[in-house]
């Protein structure tokens, strides 16, 4: 039986884009820096989970974040079938594969 844990990966521990924008930084640059921080945290989480035999599935990955996941090799490491555009899509795929949550 498979176990499912749901968590949120962000970059608040690394970068606060809103604060940078408030100080005059370009919004797009601040957003991209936040996505890089998110990828850094995802890589660290994937490494930790991989060592204990747990699969990481990513949901709500938008276009630019998907590009960063690919550029860093995380898409290849996880498998594209573990990256979804929405939580609903991820849960639906998980249920199709394992039958239940």
Order of alpha helices (4+ residues) and beta strands (2+ residues): alpha-alpha-alpha-alpha-alpha
